[in-house]
Amino acid sequence: MEIPLLYDLMVCFGLSVIALMICHRLKMPALLGFLLTGMIAGPHGLGLIQAEQEVEILAEIGVVLLLFSIGIEFSLTTLLRSKKSVFLGGGLQFFLTFAAGFGLALGWGQPTGSAVFIGFLFVLSSTAIVLKQLKDRAEIDTPHGRIALAILIFQDLLVAPLMLLTPMLAGQEGGALAILFLLLKATGLMVFVLWASRKLVPWLLIKVAGTRSRETFLITIVGLGLAVAFVTHEIGLSYALGAFLAGLVISESDYGHYALGAIVPFRDVFTSLFFISIGMLFNVTFLWDHLWVVLSLSLLLVMIKAILGAIAAAPLGFPGRTWLLTGLALSQIGEFSFVLSRAGMQYDLLSPELYQYFLDISIVTMAVTPGLMALGPRLVGWWVRWRSRHEGDKRIAHPCMLGAFNDHVVIIGFGLNGQNVARAARLAGISYAIVEMNSDTVRAKRAEGEPIFFGDASQEEILHQVGVQCARAVVVGISDPVATRQTLVAVRALNPAVHLLVRTKYMVEVDELYELGADDVVPEELESSVELFTRILQRYLVPKADIARFTREIRADGYAMFRNSGGRLVTSGHLVEQLPGVEVVSCRVEEGCEVVGRSLADLDLRRLYEITVLAVQKDSHFVVSPNPHAVLEVGNLVLVMGAPEAVTTVSDLFSGSS
C-alpha cells in the first residue's frame, strides 16, 4: 500500500537539509531555507509534493505547537520587569506601523477590512531572525538588543488577538451582538485560564512529576495543550489562541521550562513543515514578472518600519544611535505574519495576487535583515558624523578649566561593573564622573548624589562634559561591542595619555581593542575561566602562591594560554567536607622564607598555631606523618590541616610574606 505522505515528508526533509546547509554557508536565516524548500518542491517549482492537503494539515499542527511554545516561554515576571520597553515601545511601534500599513493599503485601493488586515501583517517583525542575529553579534545585552526583544515580545503577544479579530474583519461573525458574545466567551476563557494556572494545572503537574516518568509528563503536557486548543475552537475561537493560552497556563507552574524542553523538538519539526507549505505557495514566475515592483515595495517597507521602529524606541530614554539600531532590527516582515496571512486567505481578506506580493516582499525583507543589521553600526556612525557637521560647534566651556573635574576617573556605563568601580573609587577617595545611556538610571542615581551624566560616550560633546581631557583613567564597561569600539577611539582622540581600561565580553575582541588604543582589556569570558580553574586548583590543594603566580602569568600574557603551574596536584578527597571548620591546604617552601633549613619540631606548628602537619613531599613522593626532626628544604610541599585563619597564617609563613 502506497503512503503518499511518507514520500512527501521524505522530500520535504531531504530538500530542507540541502537548503539549510546552503543558508548556513551564506549566513542566511534557516527560515529562508524552509521557504526555499517549499518553492522547489511545490506546484510552482518541480511539483514533487503530491499530498499537499496532508502536508498543510501537519503545517497547521506546527502553528498550534508554535503558539503553544510561545505561551510556555512567556513570563509575566519578565514582562513586568521590562514593562516600559514592552508596553510603551511595543505599543508605539504597533500603532505607528499599523497606521502606515493601513494607509498604504487604502492608497492601493484595498477595502477597509483588507486594509486593516494588511496593517496587522505590516506590524509584525521576525523574532527568530532578529534573536539569532543579536546572539551571533553578541548584542543581546546591548541597549538596542534589549529594546528590540521587548518590542518583539509585545508583537508575539499580539498574534493570538489579531487572529481572533481576523474573522470579524471579514464580516463573518454576525454583527455587533455576535462580536459582543464572542468577546464575552473570550473573557470567560481568560478567567478560566487564570484560575487553572494558579490552582488546577500546578496540582496536576505535581502529581504527574511524582511518577518520575518522562513519557507520562510529555503526554500530559501535549494533552493539556490540545485539550485547551480544542475547547477554544469549539466555543468559536481559534486553535492558535487556545494553544497560546494553554502554554500560558503551563508557564505559570514550576515545570514550564521542563515542558518547553519536552515539546521543542516536535515544535521545530512541525513548524518547519509550516514554512515549507508557505514556500509551496510562492510563485517564482510572479516574482520575475513583478520584480521591480516587489523590490521597490520591499525597500519602502524596510525604510518605513526602520524609521517607525526608531521613533518607537525614542521615548525609552536612550540616545539616537540606540533608536536607529533598534529600528533597523525591526525592519522586516516576521514569521507570524505568515501565520496570520493564512487566516487572511481563509477569510478572503487577501486576494491571490496580493498574497503573492506579500510572500515576495516578506522573503526579500527577511533576506536582507542580516546584512542590514551588520551595516547598522556603520550607518549610525555616518549619521552621527553628519549631525555633528550640521549642528556646528556647540561645546560648553571645558569642565577641566571650570575646575569641575581634574585627575579623575571617567566611568562609561553604570551597570554592575560600573557601579563596583564607582564604589571602589568612592571608598578610596578618588573623584569620578559617570556616563550612562539609560535616562531612568541617570535620574535615580543623580538623586542619590552620583556625578552621573546622560549621553552616548562615543560622542565628543559628552566626553567633553565629563572632562575626559583631564582624566587620569577611563573605564569602559558597556555591553555594546560596537559602541565600545567607537567610544575607545573617541576617548583616545581627546586624551592620548589617559589610561584606558576596557571590559569586553568575548576573548576574540581583545586584540582589536588593543589595536584601537586600549591599555588594559578585561575579557569576561576568560576572567570567569580564571576564577573557575582557581577554584579547581584550590580543591586539589595546589599552593596558593602557585595559583597566584599562575594567574599573574595568564593575565600578563593576555590570556593567550594556560601554563603548567609547575606544582604537583594533591587531592584531598572528601576530607574537608567531613570536617566542617577545618581547612586542608598544601604550602610550598619558598626560597628566603624563615622555615628553610628548620625542622618541624623546631617550628612547633601545633603549639604555636594549632596546625597539624599531615605529610611532606620530598623527591617527588609524599611522606605521611613525617619525622618531626626532618629538615624542610626549598621546594618541599607541606600538607597542613587546621582552622582557616591559622592555615592562612602558616601559608604566609611558608611563602615568606609573614
Secondary structure, DSSP 8 states (H G I E B T S, - for coil): ---HHHHHHHHHHHHHHHHHHHHHHTT--HHHHHHHHHHHHSTTTT-----HHHHHHHHHHHHHHHHHHHHHH--HHHHHHTHIIIIIIHHHHHHHHHHHHHHHHHHTT--HHHHHHHHHHHH---HHHHHHHHHHTT-TTSHHHHHHHHHHHHHHHHHHHHHHHHHHHTT-S-SHHHHHHHHHHHHHHHHHHHHIIIIIHHHHHHHHHTTT-HHHHHHHHHHHHHHHHHHHHHTTS-HHHHHHHHHHHHHTSTTHHHHHHHHHHHHHHHHHHHHHHHHHT--HHHHHHTHHHHHHHHHHHHHHHHHHHHHHHGGGS--HHHHHHHHHHT-S--HHHHHHHHHHHHTTSS-HHHHHHHHHHHHHHHHHHHHHHHHHHHHHHHHHHHHHHHH-------HHHHTS-SS-EEEE--SHHHHHHHHHHHHHT--EEEEES-HHHHHHHHHTT--EEES-TTSHHHHHHTTGGG-SEEEE--S-HHHHHHHHHHHHHH-TTSEEEEEES-GGGHHHHHHTT-SEEEEHHHHHHHHHHHHHHHHTT--HHHHHHHHHHHHHTTT------SS-----TTHHHHSTT-EEEEEE--TTSTTTT-BHHHHTHHHHH--EEEEEEETTEEEES--TT-B--TT-EEEEEE-HHHHHHHHHHHHT--
